[in-house]
Amino acid sequence: MPISHDVAGYKDVFTEARDPADVPPGAAQVPSSSAPELRSLLGVVVGTLVVAALYFGREVLIPITLAVLLSFVLSPLVNLLQRLRLWRAPAVMLAILAALSVLGSVGVLIGSQAAALTDNAPQYARTVEQKVEGVRGYALAKLSAVTSLGGASHRPAQVQPAPNQPGLNGQAPRSTANGQRPVPVEVVQSETSPFAIARTVLAPVLGPLETTVIVLIVAIFILLQREDLRDRFIRLFGSNDLHRTTRAMDDAGRRLSRYFLSQLAVNTCFGLVIGLGLWAIGVPSPAMWGVMAGMLRFVPYVGSLLAAIAPAALAAAVDPGWTMAIEVVVLFVAVEPLTGYVVEPLLYGHSTGLSPVSVIVAAIFWTWLWGPIGLIMSTPLTLILVVMGRHVKSLEFFDVLLGDRPALTPVESFYQRVLASNPDEALAQAETLLTDQPLTAYYDEVVLQGLKLAVEDQARGTINRRRAAEMTRTMQAVIGELDSHAAPPAGVAPVPGSVVCVAGHGPFDEAVTAMLSQLLAQRGLSARRIDNAATTRETIATLDLTGVSVIAVSYLELAGSPAQLRYLIRRLRTRAPGARIVVGLWPQGEAALSDTGIQRMIGADRYVGTLAEATDAIVDMAEEPAKAA
């Protein structure tokens, strides 16, 4: 688990080089390999301490976090007021007053609607009781029908009153079992003081009111001291890299402000539509349910479902039948997908930057830490971590675990599928990428770069010859399936000339030869493929190169003095003296492409570093004899 650079400094304590004479005889030396383990252990310890601090300090951290999120919501309004020539302090106070006005209006609306709902509560209770009795009677009728079919009749047993219990006439017995009369008990209600009444009434209100006051005060100071706080965070976390830290903070602020404002607009419209729909259906207090639906939709995935339960239950209590309840369910089922899959993507894109799994995991985690408030704040808090992970190297694991960007690059993904000998997934990835780029670009930018990783692993000894042969077969299968993408376009005339593609001595050169011949066929030039085994000193005498005008040699490995390639070209010159030789040193960037001394020693006519360049060069060379004739 990555940690900060401060903790990473411990690595130098154990990896610092020492003179052997400075080590006392018999003293145990700490191996250098212990540094990564120590770093991982420290990362786990730091992560555990952070989670513990979030859990035990929630009483303090929740108001501060709410204040920070509120400042992100009000920051665009403050900026707008400042552009209208208002000073910062009046702009902040006006924004806070506007927020308080909205919250107060919502509270008054909910209170009035709830009060109107309680007046008809007894009638709703009787309707519910009638429906329950109807469902019970229907169930008993079905049960009686089933038992009657079985020939069994069941009668409810008559319950006789116990000797010490009241009789059927409701009169209590005159004496107990031992002949003693019961002692009468009189309940006397004690007088309640005004302070007790005030404590009973205000106790449920003081906690949320205190939190609200703290949130507003902290939000005011954050909005007033925004630039100063930003500078302090830059100094604290990234003074050594001002550019990256400033970009991270600006990106986080911009993303959060856009996310909150977009979510606020979407959820407000969602609540308005639900409220109007419930009013049209006839559900009592539709404004209250619309407000509750808009608020609950901030809860990811399940918010709309929770918002539909209470109106549907109330509709079942109001309507003697079930029509109104079904209409309420249909309303929510119709509006939620329209909002989630049409309105939200149009408003702020198809994604917030978080993967769906991370949203669920973050909701569970923050709910465990901070309860319902954590559930509501889980998405923005996770979004902050992802944004910081995209700009801060030590926090990159947050972007990998929680972000919606692919964990592997296309090159790494291709190489992983080849390593796993999974041509189907490699082909699926290729077809996805080929929708946006041509086949030549896919081969150059993905496959050749992946083959470079394979060559590096082979040089380290992690890939043996047998494993390399299996990987080559996987790549050959993928290349063969892509023949449909290499078909020559309509109107492309065949190119005259005889071309052969020769594979180098490496195990992966055969795959490059297959790609090159496929691309040449796409340009209308038929090319013959020759394995490296046919060009050895023992076998090249039997190789027929009669009439060949261009020879293309694919070479992935070029380290030190390229003796094998030099002798291969010498043998090819002997067998086809009139042919022109093109050497592809994949991928581009090898020293031989710019070192004229190495080029003269190798002895080829032209050197290329990409398949696109190789295809153009071979087609031009093949057309030259025809033009000369």
N, C-alpha and C positions, 0 to 999 in steps of 0.2 A: 504494500500500500504506500503510495508516494507521500512524502511528508515535506515540510517546509525546509528552506535552505539552512535555517538556524539549526535544526536537528541534524540535517545532513552533514554538518560540520564534524560530527562525531566520527565520521568515516575516516577522516585524516588521522585521527589518533591511532588507529589500528593499522592503517596502510602506509604510514610514514616510513620511509626507508631508514634503516639504522646500520651503523657499522657493526659487524659481528664482534669486534673487540669491545664494544660498549656493552654487550650483553653478558651478564655474569655467568660463569660456568654453571651448568645444570639448571639455569632458569628456563622456564617454559615460555615459548614464544607463541604469541597469538597468531594463528594463520590469517592471511589476508582474506580468505574466503568468508571469515566471520563477519566482515563489514556489511555485506548485504543482509545477512540474517539479523544483525543488530538493527539495521535500518528498518527492516520490516517489523521487528518487534516493537521498536519505538513508535512506528506508525500505528500499530494496533493499540498501544497504550494511549497515544494521543487521541485516537478516535474514540476509545472507551471513555476517556475523561471528558471529551466534548459532549458525548451523548449524556453522560451523567450530569454534567453542568446544565444541559438543556432541560433535563427532567426535574432536577431539584431546584433549579432557578426559574421555573416557569412562572411563578407569581410576579417576578420582576421582568422577565424577558417577553412575556406575552404582550403587556401594554407597550413596551418599547417597539416590538415588531409591528404591532398594529399601527403605531404612530409612524413608523418608517413607510409602511405600505400606504397609509393615508396621505403622507407627503408626496408619494409618487402619483397618487390620484389627483391631488390638488395642484401639483407643480405646473401642469399646462395652464390651468386657470390663473395662477399667480403670474406666469409669464405673459399671458394675454393682458392682464390688468396693468402690468408694467409697460407693455407696449403702448398702452393708452395713457402714458405719462403719469402713472401713479407711482409713488415711492413704494419701496418694498414692504415696509411695515403696514401701511394702509392696505396694500394689495393682499398681504397675508391675512390680515384681520377680516377683510371682505370675503376671502375664500373660506375661512373658517366659519364665518357667520352664514354663508350660503350652505355649507355642509350641515351646520346645526339646524338651519331652517328646513332643509330636506328631511333630516332625521326626525325633527319635531313633527313635521307634517305627516310623515309616515306613521309615527307613533300615535298621533291623534286619530288618524284614519283607522288604524287597526283597533284602537280602543273603542271608538264609536261603533264600528261594525261588530266588534265582539259583544258590546253591551246590547245592541239590537238583537243579536243572536241568542243571548241568554233569556230574553223575554219569552221566546217560543220554545224554550228547552223542554218543558213538560209535554207539550204536544208532540215534539220530535221523539221523546222517550216512549210515549204511548204507541206511536207508529212503529218504532223499532220492536216493541214488545209484541205487537200484533203480527209483524213479519216473523219474529222468532217463533211465536205460537203456531203460525201457519206452516213454517218449515218443520217444526216438531210434529204437528199433526200429520203432515205429509209423510214424514219418516215413519211414524207409528203405523199409519195405514199400510205403507209398503211392508213393514215388518209383520203386521198382522196377516197380510195376504200371503207372505212367505210361510209363516208358521201354520196357517190354515191349510196350505197345500201339503204340508208335512203331516197333517192329522193330529197335531198337538195343540192343545188349548192351555193357555197360561192365564191364571187369574192372579191379580195382585193380592197378596196376603194382607189381611187386616191387621193393623198394628194396634195392639192393646196397650193402654197406658200403664206405665210402671206404677207400683204401689205408692211410691213417693213423689210421682209426677202429677200435675193437674189432670183432672178428668176431662171428659169430653165437654162438660158444661162450663169449663173454664174456671171452676172454683178450686182453690188450693186445699190440700188436705189439712185437717185440723191438728194433726200431731205427726211427729216423726216416728221412726221405727222404734225408738226407745221410750216413747211416750212423752217426750219433752216438746213443748210448743216452740216454734221457730222465733228467733229474736227479730223484731222488726228493725229495718235499717232505713234511715232517712238521709237522703243526699241533700246537703246544704251547699249551694253555690257561693264560693267566696267572692268578696268584692274585688274587682279588678281596678288597679290604679291606672291613672292616665299614662304614667310612664311605661307600664307594662303593655298597654294598648299601643302606644307609639312604637315600642320596640317590636311588637308583633307585626305591625303594619310596615315599618320602615326597614326591618332586617332584610327582607328579600330584595329591597331596592338599593340599599346602600352599597352592596358589592359591585353591581354593574355600574352604578353612578360614579363610584370612586374610580373604577377602571376607565370610564369615559372621560372623566376630568383629566386623569393622568395622560391618556392618549392625546387629548386635545392640546394640553400644555407642551408635551414633548413634540408633537407635530408642528406647533407654532415655532418652537426654537429650531427645529430642523429646517423649516422653510426660511426662517430669517437668517440662519447661519449655513446655508447650503454650500456656498463656495468654500467657506472656511473648513467645514467638515470634509468636503471632497479633498482639499489639500492635505488635511491631516491623515486621511486614509491613504493617500498616495505616498506620503512620507512614511507611514507605518508599514505598508505592504509592498511598495514598489518604487522606492526612491531611486534605486539603481537602474530602473528601466521605466522612465517617465512615459515614454510613448505607449508601451504595451499596457501599463496600468491605467493611463488616461483613456485609452480605447476601451478597456474592459469596463470601466465605470460608466463611460458614456453609453456603451452598448447595453449594459445592464439597466441603466435608467431609461433609455429609449424603449427597450423591449418591455419593461415592466409598465411604463406609462401607457404604451400602446395596448398592452394586454389588458390592463385594468379598465381603461376607457372603452375598449372594444367589448369586453365582457359586460361592463356596466350598461352599455347601449343595447347589446343583444338581450341581456336578461331583463332589462326594463321593457323592451318591446315584447319579450316572451310573456312577462307578467301582465302587460296591457292586453295582449291578445287573449290570454287565459281568462282575465277578468271580464272582458267583453263577451267571451264565449259562455262563461258561467252565468252572466246576466241574461243572455239570450236563452239559455236553457231554463233559467228560473231558480237557480241555486241561491239561497239567502246569503247575504254579505259577500257579494262577488268581488268587491274591491279588496277586502281583506285577503281572500284566497289568491287574488292576482298578485298582491304584494308578497305574500308568502311564497308563491311559486317563483317569482323573480329572485327572491333572496335564497331560496333553497337550490336554485339552479347553479349557484356558485359552488355547490358540492359536486365534485366530478362524478359523472356517470349515473349516480343513483339519486341525484337531487330532484330531478323531475318525477321520478317514481315516488319519492317521499312526498312531494307536493301534491300528487294526485290522490293520495289515500284519504285525507280528511274531506275534501270536497265530494269524493265519491261516496264516502260513508254518510255525509250530511244529505246528499241527494237521495240515498236509500231511506233516510229517516223522514224526508219531506214527502216524497212520492209514495203513495200506497203500493204502487207497482214497482217495476224495476227499470222502466224506460229511462228515467232521468239519470240514474246511476250509470247505465250503459252509455248514454250520451256524454257524460263527463269523462268516462274512460276513453271513448273514441276521440274526444277533443284533445286530450293529452297525447294519445298515441299518434294523432295526425300532426300536431304542432311541433312536438319535440324533434322528430326526424327532419322536418322541414327547416327548423332552426339550426340543428347541428350539422346537417349535410349540405345546406344551400346557403343560408344567411351567413354563418360563421366563416366558411371558406371565402365567400365573396368579400367579407369585411376585412379580415386580417390574415388571409392565406389559409392554406390547407393544414398547417401545423403550427403549434406554438413553439416548436423546438424540442419537445419532449416526446419520448416514445410512449405508446399506450401502456406498456407494462410498467414503466417508471411512474406513470401517474397513479396507477393502482397501488404500487408498493409505497410510494411517497404518501398517499392518503392513509394507508394503514400505519405507517411509521409515525407520521405527525399526529394522527389521532391517538396513538398509544402514548405519545409524549405529552400532548397538550389538550387532549379531549376534542370536543366539537369545534373549538376555535382552531385547533390544529388541522382539522379536516378541511375547514374553509380556506385556510392559508397554505395548504399543502402544495398546490400547484404553483403559486407565485414564489414560495420559498425554494422549491425545487428548480424553478426557472432561474433564480438567482445563482444557484450552485452550478447549473449547466453553463450559464454565460461566463461565470468566473473560470470554469474549467476550460473554456475555449480560448482564454487569453493568458491564464496563469499556468505555467508548466507543472508546478507541484500539485495543482488541482485538476489536472487533465483527466484523471480517472472518473471525475463526476460527469464530464462530457461523454466519455466512453460508455459508462454504465447507464446514464439517465437520458442522454440526448437522442435525437432521432436520426442523426447522421450515421451512415454505415460505419461499423466498427473497423472494417478492413477496406483499404483502397481497392479499386478494380484489379490492380496488379497483384496485390496480396490475396485477394479473393480467388483470382484465377490460379495462382500458385498453390493455394491451400487445396483447391479441388483437384488439381493434378497430383499433389502429394497423397490425397486420399483415394486416388484412382477412381474418381467419380466423374466420368465423362458427361453424364446426363446433366448434373448441376453446372458443370463448366459450359456446356452447350446452352443451357437456359440463360446463364449470365451473358454469353456471347450474343444471343439473339436479342436480349434486352438492350445491350450496348449498341448493337447494329441498327437499332431504330433511329439513333441520333448521329451516327457516324458511319463512314464507308468501311468496307472490309480492310482496306489497306491501313487506315488509321488504327483500327482495332488490333491488327497484327503488330504494327510498329509500337503503339503506345501501351498495349496491355501484354500481349503474348511475348514479344521479345524482351520486355522488361522483366516479365516473370521468369523467362529462361535465364536471364542474367542472375536472378536469385538462385536458380537451380545450379548454375555453374559455380557460384560462390559456395553453396552448401557442399557441392561435390569436392571442391578444392579443400574444404575443411575436413572432409572425410565422413560427413554425416549421411551421404548418399553413395552407396556402392554401385557397382556395375549392374547388378541384377535389378536394383531399385530404379536406376536410371532407365533401364530398358522398359520396365513397367510404366514409368512416367511417359516415355516416348510413345508407347502404344496408346496411352490415354489421349495424348495430344494428337496423334494421328487420327484417332477416332473422331475427335472434335473437328479437326480440319476437314476430314472427309464429309462430315455432316453439313459443313458450310459450303459445299459445292453449289448449292442453289443460290447462294449470295454472290458467287463468283461467275455466274453465267454472263457471257458477253452481251452488252446492250444491243438492242435492235439497230441494225445499220452498220455495225462494226465489221469492217472487211478483214479477212484473215491476213496476217502479216507473213510475208515470205521469209524463209530462212530456217536453218536448223539450229536448235539451241539445246544444250544439255545442262542440267543442274547437278553439280557434284557436291556431295556432303563431305564435310571435314571429318577429322578423326574423332571428334567428340560424340558422345551418345545422343546429344540433343540437336546436332546439326542436321540429322535426317528430317526432323520436324520443320526446321527452317527451310530446307529444300522443298518440302511438300507445300509450304505456304507460298514460296516464290513461284513454283511451277503453276500453282493455282491462280496466282495473280497474273502471271503471263498469259494463261488461258483466258482470263477475263479481258485482256487486251487483244485477243485474237491471235496469239502466238503459241503454238504447240511446243512444249518443252519436254524432253526426256529426262527422267531422274536416274541418277547413278549413285549407288552406295559407295561408301569409302572403301569397302572391301574389294571392289573391282578396280581400284586405282593403286593398289600396292605394287611393289617391285615384282612380285611373283605373278600377279594377275593382269597387270596393265597391258601386257603384250597381247592378250586376247580381247582387249576392249576395242570395239569398232567405233571410230570417230570420223568415219569418212563423210565428207560433205558438211561437217559441223562448222558453222560460222561464228558462234558465240558459246563460250563455256563460262558458266557462273558457278563459283565456288563459295559455299557458305561456311563460315568459320566463327564459332562462338568463343573459343579459347585462344588467347594470344598473350602469353606471358613470357617475358624474357626474349631470347632469340627465337624467332618463329622458324626453326629449322624444318619442322615437318611440313609446314605450308610451303616453304621455299622449294623443297624437293618434290612436293606434289605438283607444283606448277611446272617445274622442270620436266617431269615425266609427261605431263599433259602437252607441253610444247613439243616434245618429241613425237607424240602420237598424232597431234593435230597442229602442224606448224603454221597453217594459214588461219587458224581460229584466233579470235580475240578473247582475252580472258578478263572477266570481271570478278573481283574478290569482294565479298560482303563480310565486313568485320562488325559483327553485331554485339551489342547495339552501338550506336554512334558515340564517339568519344574516345575510342581506342587510340593509342599513341601513333599507330601506323598510319592513321588517316592524315596526320599532319607532319609526320617525320619523313622527309624525302629520302633520307638514307635507308630507312627500313623499306620504303617502297621500292627503291632500286634493288635492294637485296632480294626482296620477294619476287619481283620480276613480272607482275601483272600489268595489264594495260590500263585498268581503272580500279579505283577503290571506292566503295560506297558504305554508308553506315545505316541506311534505312531501306526497308523493302520498297517503299515508294520510289526512292532514288534508284534502286537497283532495277526496278521494272522499267523506268524511263530509259535508263542507260542501255539495257539489253534490247529494248524495242528499237531504239535509235541505231544501235550497231547492226541489228538484224536487217533493218531497212536500207542501210548504206549500200550493200552490194546490188540490191535491186535498183536503187536510184542511179548507181554508176552504170549499170547495164542499159 
